[in-house]
Amino acid sequence: MMSRLTMRHLRIVLAIAEHGNLVAAARHLNITQSAITKALQEAEAHLGIELFTRTNRGAIPTEYGEVLATHAQLIVAQLDHAAGAIHDLRDGSGGRVIVGTLLMASSDLLPRAIIALRKDRPRLMISVVEGTNDRLLPDLRVGRLDLVVGRLPEFHERAELLQEMLVLDIACIVVRPGHPVLARKKLKLADLLGFDWILPRPETTLRRHIDDAFRDENIEPPSHAVDSVSQLTNRRLVMNADYLAVWPWMVANTEAKAGNIAILPLALRSTVGPVGISTRAQAKLSPAAEMFIHSLRNVAATLETCPFLPDV
């Protein structure tokens, strides 16, 4: 029965599942609602099952529809990758890579890798999606991303992934130049509790590691903080007020060299972790993605080493 389904059927089922109703799915696919209704009816007739329950609020996938939509996402993504790979082989200079990035990779490692690669492949298209692991890794698993670059996920998040470590990173406490805390000598974490802090959201891995750094010193983490993973917002807050923030050293080092922030001489030992590349274990990467990974490796080998790392 599956042999009767076409790519058109799969794309339509996927669009309905993603948009929640036939009208939005038809608009997304640039076809009429009657055409999408007919195609859905054909798919359900071929399979002999109901894929969606129609309600006043839209189309809700049945358990069969959820399974088919999940596999349709992988099939469509793989075919798109195949088209890109064929284009690479035929053209030799084009192709497309969709890369997810976490904060610590987006300030230096990723931009330099993009610049280096596009010197040799000027027609290469690179799409960058920024986020946290809880958003990026599900997209990687279903094929929406070719790879993710940043802090590698912890053990319980590694299922179905291949990981390659490029460098070690550590989080740093940063303030604006001229911040009152910079006048203090022999700083300890306990000396900083009276200030306002900007920290990652409580559910993030980095936040858990930051809290561990305070508890390792037998003190409770800061209780008054702005919870944010928006780098633009956090950067402005740090540069224009007396907030303390915790940034990956790769990000902090770039901003410190530009004179925008100062890094406090305190090592948060519990935040040391690997930065690298995550890919899907069962996926064959396109030639363009392979070349991008090669560029990331080359750039990582030239990155400046954090002076805090030998002390942890």
Order of alpha helices (4+ residues) and beta strands (2+ residues): alpha-alpha-alpha-beta-beta-alpha-beta-alpha-alpha-beta-alpha-beta-beta-beta-beta-alpha-beta-alpha-beta-alpha-beta-beta-alpha
